[in-house]
Amino acid sequence: MVKRCSVCSHDSHFEINRHLLAGVPYRALAEQYGLSPSALCRHARHIARQRELHLSQQDREYQDGIMEKLDLLDHRLDRLFNSALNLHSLNVSLGCIRESLRLIALLDRFRLGHGGQS
């Protein structure tokens, strides 16, 4: 059976977390809340992992949102290009090609900057 974290089950755990994140020494918190410094140290690692997971999830959601917007721009450029071709508008067609190339370069930089994730 896994033992529950004594800090997580403490009535003042939100306040303790704020103090830990603010850098209050373990010893001072241990005395104030009746906990051991080692329990606070373990808990600090625990909340650091939770925070990292939360930030990673936020980053993935942000990246997904950017990719959706870039896909929408790509779709709109494609539609505009096809309309320009049908209307024999060379200038607009060439402009669409230029913007498509810029979008490709932007997508490439975005993917390289985020470890190749898409």
C-alpha positions as CSV (number, residue, x, y, z in Angstrom):
1,M,0.0,0.0,0.0
2,V,1.3,3.4,-1.0
3,K,1.6,5.9,1.8
4,R,-0.1,9.2,1.1
5,C,2.0,12.4,1.2
6,S,1.6,13.9,4.7
7,V,1.8,17.4,3.2
8,C,-0.9,16.7,0.5
9,S,-3.2,15.4,3.2
10,H,-2.5,18.4,5.6
11,D,-5.3,20.8,6.2
12,S,-3.1,23.8,5.2
13,H,-1.5,22.1,2.1
14,F,-2.4,25.0,-0.2
15,E,-0.7,27.5,2.1
16,I,2.3,25.2,2.5
17,N,2.6,25.0,-1.3
18,R,2.6,28.7,-1.5
19,H,5.4,29.0,1.1
20,L,7.4,26.3,-0.7
21,L,7.1,28.0,-4.0
22,A,8.1,31.3,-2.3
23,G,11.3,29.6,-1.0
24,V,10.5,29.5,2.7
25,P,13.0,27.1,4.3
26,Y,11.8,23.6,5.1
27,R,12.8,23.8,8.7
28,A,10.7,26.9,9.3
29,L,7.7,25.3,7.6
30,A,8.2,22.0,9.5
31,E,8.0,23.8,12.8
32,Q,5.1,26.0,11.8
33,Y,2.9,23.1,10.4
34,G,4.1,20.1,12.5
35,L,5.7,18.3,9.6
36,S,9.2,16.9,9.0
37,P,11.7,18.8,6.8
38,S,12.2,15.5,4.8
39,A,8.4,15.3,4.1
40,L,8.5,18.9,2.9
41,C,11.5,18.1,0.7
42,R,9.7,15.1,-0.8
43,H,6.6,17.1,-1.3
44,A,8.5,20.0,-3.0
45,R,9.8,17.5,-5.6
46,H,6.3,16.1,-5.9
47,I,4.7,19.5,-6.7
48,A,7.6,20.4,-9.0
49,R,6.8,17.3,-11.1
50,Q,3.1,18.2,-11.1
51,R,3.9,21.8,-12.1
52,E,6.2,20.6,-14.9
53,L,3.4,18.2,-16.2
54,H,0.9,21.1,-16.1
55,L,3.2,23.4,-18.0
56,S,4.0,20.7,-20.6
57,Q,0.3,20.2,-21.1
58,Q,-0.2,24.0,-21.6
59,D,2.6,24.1,-24.1
60,R,1.1,21.2,-26.1
61,E,-2.3,22.9,-26.1
62,Y,-0.7,26.2,-27.3
63,Q,1.3,24.4,-30.0
64,D,-1.9,22.6,-31.1
65,G,-3.7,25.9,-31.3
66,I,-1.0,27.4,-33.5
67,M,-1.0,24.4,-35.8
68,E,-4.7,24.7,-36.2
69,K,-4.4,28.4,-37.2
70,L,-1.6,27.6,-39.6
71,D,-3.7,24.8,-41.2
72,L,-6.6,27.2,-41.5
73,L,-4.3,29.8,-43.2
74,D,-3.0,27.1,-45.6
75,H,-6.6,26.1,-46.5
76,R,-7.6,29.7,-47.1
77,L,-4.5,30.3,-49.3
78,D,-5.3,27.2,-51.3
79,R,-8.9,28.4,-51.9
80,L,-7.7,31.9,-52.8
81,F,-5.1,30.5,-55.2
82,N,-7.7,28.3,-57.0
83,S,-10.1,31.2,-57.3
84,A,-7.4,33.4,-58.7
85,L,-6.4,30.7,-61.2
86,N,-10.1,30.4,-62.3
87,L,-10.3,34.2,-62.8
88,H,-6.9,34.2,-64.6
89,S,-5.5,36.6,-62.1
90,L,-1.7,36.1,-62.4
91,N,-0.8,38.7,-59.7
92,V,-3.0,37.2,-57.1
93,S,-1.9,33.6,-58.0
94,L,1.7,34.6,-57.6
95,G,1.0,36.3,-54.3
96,C,-0.7,33.2,-53.0
97,I,2.4,31.1,-54.1
98,R,4.7,33.6,-52.3
99,E,2.5,33.5,-49.1
100,S,2.4,29.6,-49.3
101,L,6.2,29.5,-49.4
102,R,6.3,31.8,-46.3
103,L,3.8,29.6,-44.5
104,I,5.9,26.5,-45.3
105,A,9.0,28.2,-43.9
106,L,7.1,29.3,-40.8
107,L,5.8,25.8,-40.3
108,D,9.3,24.4,-40.7
109,R,10.7,26.8,-38.1
110,F,7.9,26.1,-35.7
111,R,8.3,22.4,-35.9
112,L,12.1,22.6,-35.6
113,G,11.7,24.9,-32.6
114,H,9.5,22.4,-30.9
115,G,11.4,19.2,-31.3
116,G,9.7,18.2,-34.5
117,Q,6.3,17.9,-32.8
118,S,3.3,18.6,-34.9
